[in-house]
Amino acid sequence: MLDLRLVTTSLAVLAALISVALAEPVKEQAAPVVQSANEARPIRVILPAPWEPTKGQAESVQSSK
């Protein structure tokens, strides 16, 4: 009895998923957006954390030891 309910529920969920997938219009074929230089995203620069020494400071600390 449990197997029959499981199969019935699985088929109902599958049918619901298929009907939803077929009902929605396909929007994946969007036209490419051309950006000018002013609209392009800015370049992000990753800076070291304030507690991390810079390369010059790290070399001077190692040479002084």
N, C-alpha and C positions, 0 to 999 in steps of 0.2 A: 504493500500500500504506500509506503514511504517513497519507494522508487518511482511510482507512478506520479506522485505529487511533485517530486524533484524534476522529473522529465517535463511535466506540464509547465511548471514554473520556469524552467530553463527555456523552453520553447516560447513562452509568453514574453520573457525578457528579450530574447533574440528577435522576435517579431517587432517589439517596441523599438529596439535599437535600429533595426533596419528601416522601419517607417520614419523615424526621426532623421536618419541619415539621408534618406531619399527626399524628404520634405524640404530640407534646407537647400537654398541655392548655393552653387559652387562659387566661392569668392577668392579662391587661391590664385586665379589668373589675373592678378592686379597689374596694371601698367607700371613700368619702372619710373620712379620719380627722379628727375634730373636736378641736382643741386649745384648752385653756383658756389664760388669760393667763399662768399660771405655767409651762405647758409650751411656750409659744411660744419660738422661737429669739431669743436676745438680739440687740440692734442692735449692729452692728460699727461702730466709729469708726476712721477712718483718720487717724492722727497723722503729722505731718511727721517726716522723718528727723532725728536729732540734729544732723547737719551742715547742715541747711537752716535758714536764719533764718526766724523767724516774720514775719508781716506788719508788726508794729510795729517789729521789729528791722531789717527790710529798708528801711523808710521812713526810719528814723533814720540808717542807713548812707548812703543816697542823699542825704539832706539835708546830711550833714556833708561830703560831697565837694565 
